Amino acid sequence: MIKLISRKNINIDKYDGCIKNSIQSRIYAFSWYLDTVSKNWSVLVLNDYEAVLPISWQRKLFFKLGNQPYFSQQLGVFSKDLISKELQKEFLSQIPIHFFKVVIHFNSQNYSTENTITLKNYKLILNTDYASFKKNFSKGRKHAIKVGEKASLYVKKTTIAELIKIHKDNYSYKIPYEVLTALSNAILGNRKGFLLGIFKDEQLLGGALFTDHNNRITYLFAAFTVKGKTLQASSFLLSEVIKKHQNSNLILDFEGGNMPSIAKFYRSFDAEEENYFAFKRTLL
């Protein structure tokens, strides 16, 4: 039996236990993460939390609009055992009609169904040594990393406030900075990630926030100055992360790839394409 449970009535221990022990486990689905990035969320639950489908939403008049929260690439169905495509469809059929519009990005281990489109992500399995990885980097990426090395760039810790300032000063698009600040604090507080900055002569050129859950390190947010871009700070940073975690069998999740230019950048690290599916339903 599948039933919809509101956030206040969720058994958090059972819910988080399902996410933690699920085949598809992703950091985005934990209760503390959703509480940070989503104003409202509910969950469809199979029996006694054998499988769950969290739904983030906002209210508009008498209706609820299901949305994919910021900084949450993949949600969908999470299950302790392998589920069928039919069961996934059953979950979707149980979304109440007062959800006038629903958008859910399934995780890459869920199925494509009706009303889904295919999206792209890139990942690199860190199962060998750095030298072997570097051999497979594109010629342009090898050159970019060398630019950073010749400029004597180095990695050390930074703060989310400093990276947000860089983003505000150097990027034309805006993101919910308050949510990002709270999320960074939650990730670091739960010891589920790390912040790295790229420096030259004590000057911060940019950096990134990574999550670290299960066997997956995710490149969640990054920002670089004009000088940082010129000195290939992003390439240098990702190269250093690969170097640090070589021979670990961890997955470096680049968390992106739908824009051609971004996909080309991630492929240059010899990353493999990973498809996931976005579901959209609107009741007319």
C-alpha positions in Angstrom: 0.0 0.0 0.0 1.3 3.5 -1.0 0.2 6.5 1.0 1.1 10.2 1.1 2.5 11.4 4.4 3.0 15.1 5.2 6.4 16.3 6.6 5.1 16.7 10.1 3.9 13.1 10.2 6.9 11.3 8.7 8.7 8.8 10.9 12.1 10.4 10.3 14.2 7.5 11.6 12.4 5.1 9.2 12.4 7.5 6.3 16.2 8.4 6.6 16.9 4.7 7.1 15.2 3.9 3.8 17.3 6.6 2.1 20.5 5.5 3.7 20.0 1.8 2.9 18.4 2.2 -0.5 19.9 0.9 -3.7 19.6 4.5 -5.2 20.8 6.4 -2.2 21.4 10.1 -2.8 22.2 12.8 -0.3 19.5 15.1 -1.8 16.7 12.9 -0.3 17.7 12.9 3.4 15.2 14.8 5.6 17.8 17.3 6.8 18.7 18.1 3.2 15.1 18.5 2.0 14.3 20.6 5.1 17.0 23.0 4.0 16.3 23.3 0.3 12.5 23.0 0.3 9.9 25.1 2.1 7.4 22.2 2.0 7.7 18.5 1.2 5.7 15.3 1.6 6.5 11.7 0.9 4.8 8.8 -0.8 5.6 5.7 1.4 5.3 2.0 0.4 4.1 -0.1 3.4 6.5 0.4 6.3 9.0 2.6 4.5 10.1 -0.1 2.2 10.3 2.5 -0.6 9.7 6.2 -0.7 9.2 9.1 -3.1 9.7 12.6 -1.7 7.8 15.4 -3.3 8.9 19.0 -2.8 6.1 21.6 -3.3 4.9 25.1 -2.9 1.3 26.3 -2.5 -0.6 28.4 -4.9 -4.2 29.2 -3.9 -5.9 25.9 -3.3 -3.3 23.9 -5.2 0.1 22.4 -4.6 2.8 22.7 -7.2 5.4 20.0 -7.0 8.9 21.3 -7.9 12.5 20.1 -8.1 14.4 22.1 -5.3 17.6 24.0 -6.0 20.8 22.0 -5.4 18.9 18.7 -5.8 19.7 17.2 -9.1 18.1 13.7 -8.5 15.3 12.6 -6.3 12.7 10.0 -7.4 12.0 6.6 -5.8 14.3 5.2 -3.2 13.9 1.5 -2.2 15.7 -1.1 -0.1 15.1 -3.7 -2.8 15.0 -3.5 -6.5 11.6 -2.1 -7.7 9.8 -2.7 -11.0 8.8 -0.1 -13.6 5.2 -0.9 -12.7 5.7 -0.1 -9.0 7.4 3.2 -10.0 4.3 4.0 -12.1 2.1 3.1 -9.2 3.9 5.6 -7.0 3.2 8.3 -9.6 -0.4 7.3 -9.9 -0.8 7.9 -6.1 0.1 11.6 -6.3 -3.1 13.4 -5.3 -5.0 15.6 -7.8 -4.5 18.6 -5.6 -1.0 18.6 -6.8 -2.0 20.6 -9.9 1.5 20.4 -11.3 4.3 18.0 -10.5 8.0 18.1 -11.6 10.2 15.3 -10.3 13.8 14.5 -11.4 14.2 10.8 -10.9 17.6 9.4 -10.0 19.6 7.5 -12.6 18.6 4.1 -11.2 14.9 4.8 -11.7 13.1 4.1 -15.0 11.9 6.2 -17.9 8.1 6.3 -17.9 5.3 8.3 -19.7 5.7 12.1 -19.4 9.5 11.9 -18.9 12.4 13.5 -20.7 16.0 12.4 -20.6 18.6 14.5 -18.9 22.4 14.1 -18.8 24.8 13.9 -15.9 28.5 12.9 -16.0 30.5 10.9 -13.5 34.0 9.5 -13.1 34.7 6.3 -11.2 38.0 6.8 -9.2 39.2 3.2 -9.5 42.7 3.7 -10.7 45.7 6.0 -10.2 45.9 9.6 -11.1 48.5 9.1 -13.8 46.2 6.7 -15.6 43.3 9.1 -15.4 45.4 12.0 -16.8 46.4 10.0 -19.8 42.7 9.9 -20.8 42.1 13.6 -20.2 41.6 15.6 -23.4 44.6 17.5 -24.8 42.9 20.8 -23.9 42.3 19.7 -20.3 45.9 18.6 -19.8 46.9 22.0 -21.0 44.5 23.7 -18.7 45.8 21.8 -15.6 49.4 22.7 -16.6 48.4 26.4 -16.7 47.3 26.1 -13.1 50.4 24.2 -12.1 52.7 26.8 -13.7 50.8 29.6 -12.0 51.6 27.8 -8.6 47.9 27.5 -7.7 47.2 25.6 -4.5 44.2 24.2 -2.6 43.1 25.1 0.9 39.9 25.5 2.8 37.6 28.5 2.3 34.1 29.5 3.3 30.8 29.5 1.5 30.5 33.3 2.2 33.6 34.0 0.2 32.4 31.8 -2.7 29.0 33.4 -2.7 30.7 36.9 -2.9 32.7 35.7 -5.9 29.5 34.4 -7.5 27.7 37.7 -7.0 30.6 39.6 -8.4 31.3 37.5 -11.4 28.1 35.7 -12.7 25.1 37.3 -14.3 22.6 34.8 -13.0 21.5 34.7 -9.4 20.7 31.7 -7.2 19.1 31.5 -3.7 22.2 32.4 -1.7 20.4 32.1 1.7 19.5 28.5 0.8 23.0 27.8 -0.3 24.5 29.2 2.9 22.1 27.1 5.0 22.8 24.1 2.9 26.6 24.5 3.2 26.3 24.8 7.0 24.1 21.7 7.1 26.4 19.6 4.9 29.5 20.6 6.9 27.6 20.2 10.2 26.6 16.7 9.2 30.1 15.9 8.0 28.7 15.1 4.6 31.0 17.3 2.4 33.8 19.8 2.2 34.7 23.2 0.8 37.8 23.8 -1.2 39.3 27.1 -2.4 41.9 27.7 -5.1 44.5 30.3 -4.2 47.4 32.1 -5.8 49.7 34.1 -3.5 47.1 34.0 -0.8 44.5 35.4 -3.2 41.3 33.4 -3.4 40.4 32.7 -7.1 37.3 30.6 -6.5 36.4 27.2 -5.2 33.6 24.6 -4.8 31.3 22.9 -2.3 31.3 19.1 -2.6 29.0 16.6 -0.9 30.4 13.3 0.3 27.8 10.6 0.7 28.0 6.8 0.5 30.4 6.2 -2.4 29.7 9.5 -4.3 31.5 12.9 -4.2 29.3 15.5 -5.8 30.5 18.8 -7.3 27.5 20.8 -5.9 28.4 24.4 -6.4 31.4 26.3 -7.7 32.4 29.9 -8.4 35.5 31.5 -9.9 36.8 35.0 -10.5 37.9 36.3 -13.9 41.5 35.7 -12.9 40.6 32.2 -11.7 39.0 31.4 -15.0 42.1 32.7 -16.9 44.4 30.5 -14.7 42.1 27.5 -15.2 41.3 27.2 -11.5 38.3 24.9 -12.1 40.3 22.4 -14.0 43.1 22.5 -11.4 40.6 22.0 -8.6 38.9 19.0 -10.1 42.3 17.5 -11.0 43.4 17.9 -7.4 40.1 16.2 -6.2 40.7 13.3 -8.6 44.3 13.1 -7.4 43.3 13.0 -3.7 40.7 10.3 -4.2 42.5 8.1 -6.7 42.3 4.3 -6.3 39.2 4.7 -4.0 36.4 3.4 -6.2 34.5 6.5 -5.2 32.3 8.2 -7.9 33.1 11.8 -8.7 29.7 13.2 -9.7 30.0 16.3 -11.8 26.3 17.0 -11.3 25.6 18.4 -14.8 25.9 18.0 -18.5 22.6 19.2 -20.1 24.3 22.3 -21.5 26.7 21.4 -24.4 29.6 23.5 -23.2 29.3 22.0 -19.7 29.0 18.5 -21.1 32.2 19.1 -23.2 34.1 20.3 -20.1 33.2 17.2 -18.1 33.8 14.8 -21.0 37.3 16.3 -21.2 38.1 14.5 -17.9 37.0 11.2 -19.6 33.8 11.2 -17.5 31.1 8.9 -18.6 27.5 10.0 -19.4 24.8 9.0 -17.0 21.1 9.5 -18.0 18.3 10.3 -15.6 14.7 11.3 -16.2 12.5 14.3 -15.4 8.8 13.6 -14.9 6.2 16.4 -15.4 2.5 16.2 -15.0 0.0 19.1 -15.2 -3.7 18.6 -14.6 -5.9 20.8 -16.9 
